[in-house]
Amino acid sequence: MAWGAFAIQLVKALGGTVFATAGRAGKCARVRSWGADAAINYREEEFDQRVQDLGGADIILDTVAGSYLQRNLNAYKPGGRMITIGKQGGASDTLDFSMLMKKKLTLFGSLLRNRTTEEKARIMEETTRIVRPLLEDGKIQTTTDRVFALSEVVATHAYFDSGQHIGKVLLDCRS
């Protein structure tokens, strides 16, 4: 969720509209506090229908992939772009190419791991150029949920895996 906080704040700072999904009412309230224009509880409503009711999505930053493919495709307005950066819902699903073509969609997948050092450096320079001023102006803020002592590493993982956190969960190596 913490990368979500960053993405929401970045898109808002750059003038965009954000529809965010979360699985609990508390998390929906939190994403609205970060600037999301709409927070959709995916356990209580079909997010793709709600996004369409709100006008459709231009871009979806997807960390789920496989099991959400069809719902993401449904959520787009024509000309939309899907950026997949994770595969929590699986690495594959069936793609209906007719929908892809009718909506004139662009799909893009990316990882940092397999990039060259030079590519990573360019990405970092560009990110710094765009993001640093926003951080300095307070338009983007870090979001920490909880800090655990290093001796509590097992409890840290249990807390993280519970899905209760809203923001970064950190280990303090000084303790």
Secondary structure, DSSP 8 states (H G I E B T S, - for coil): -HHHHHHHHHHHHTT---EEEESSHHHHHHHHHTT-SEEEETTTS-HHHHHHHTT-EEEEEESS-GGGHHHHHHHEEEEEEEEE---TT-S-----HHHHHHTT-EEEE--STTS-HHHHHHHHHHHHHHHHHHHHTTSS---EEEEEEGGGHHHHHHHHHHT---SEEEEETT-
